[in-house]
């Protein structure tokens, strides 16, 4: 049995959780998220203000692995509809900048053209400074994937550190060539 999967999830105030037809639906002040429970060995029980993710004893290796996964997914949904998620990105390089045009993000990152990133449904962009981007939303998976897609536009290079990287990421720098005679 999964150590993570055994832990109950407390339902926060103002959050409504439903489990019907193998679909968990979480509604809060920021929006609504749904998750399909695809593994038949996993069951969800809601009682006394807690969510319990249950796993059948004869679930096998895949069922026990999914136990902790579904518990984490449901917990992330509750956090998403109450607080939301945010990822910070930093543009490092001469002339690198980001700006908002409506809901879209326009990046100047060293190419001969600008790159436009359209905001997916449920994602908002913020640019507090021209070299900073904040990706916000209620789905942890969607926020992380959108930030990764933006980062992939111009990966950080190890010699000067130019490119796009996460705000809390440390770029490992390489030593350049030395003039050895």
Secondary structure, DSSP 8 states (H G I E B T S, - for coil): --HHHHS-EE--TT-EEEEETTEEEEE-SS-EEEEE---TTEEEEEETTEEEEEE-TT-HHHHHHHHHHHHHHHHHHHHHHHT-EEEEEEEESTT-EEEEETTEEEEESSSSS-EEE---TTEEEE-SSTTEEEEEES-HHHHHHHHHHHHTTSB--TTT--EEEETT-------------
